[in-house]
Each structure stands twice: as C-alpha cells, then as structure tokens.
Amino acid sequence: YTVYTADGLYAWAKTRDNLVLAKDITLPGEMNVDLDGDGTNESNWNPVHTSATIDGNGHSISGLTILTGNTVGFLHRQEESGTVKNLILKDVRIEGNTTVGGIVGYNYGTVLNCSVSGSISGTSSNIGGIAGTNFGGHIIACHNEATIFSENGAVGGIVGQYNKGSVIACVNTGSVS
C-alpha cells in the first residue's frame, strides 16, 4: 500500500500489508476506536499486529492518540520478519497499562531510523519511547523526544523492557520518570 491520507492509513491497517507513506499524515482528533470494549471510544488509532515492512519514507504521522490498553503503540506487535523504517511520529499521546511504546508495544522485528515526539505513559511496566518491550528485535538509529512516564516498573527513553536483541546508535532527549 502507498498511503497519502489518514483514510488510506486506516484502510492499510485492515490489510497489514507492506506500507509506504507518500505524504505527511495527520490523524483526526475524533476518537473512533474502543480498544478495551467498554463502549467508549478512547483512541483514534487501533494498533496493528504485523510482519510487514513499513517505510515512512521520511514522512510523519501526527496526532496519534491511544488512551487505554495493553501492548499499544503505532503497532501492537511486530513480528521477527517485520521492519519499520524512516517513520516519524509527531505529537503522539499514548497512555496504556503495560507494554506501551511509540512505534511498537512489543517488538520482535527491526525498527530503523524512526523518531517519536509527544507523550507516552503507562500505569504499569514496560513503557518506552520507541518500544515498550524489545524481545530479540533490533532498534537502530532511532530518536525519542517524547516524555516517558510510568507509575510502576520498567521504563526507558528508547525501550521499557529489553530482552535479547539489540539497541544501537539510538538517542533519547525526552524526559523519563
């Protein structure tokens, strides 16, 4: 999929195929996703579980908002064969319980040359700017500017919980508490 608009991004999320951004995209402020099944829409994005290649092509996705859930981020979970590269997430507001990250909640794959700004928080552990948990995946040349907060447990500017894999040449300039 080559995506130019928020509607195109929503359509891609249903397929989980390879993705290339062709323009900067701003997600609507309207909350239209109920992640926890309580009947209240508290997000404008439903995190995707994928093994695809996602190429931001140097473009940004702005305004991603998730206000509940476990294992949340732009991606819910990325499998070993998956890659996210050259993606910029701007002005995110991601709040969850556990395993919360900007790019991906749970990472087995590769995240390369991505950046995140905004705020990311969790009520439990494994809260990170790029990935909540990195389990055997590779995070390379990424930059986190987002404010990271956890009420309890593992928290980090790049990765909340690290278990195998690698984090190489990454920079965090966001506050972490």
Disulfide bonds with the S-S distance in Angstrom:
none
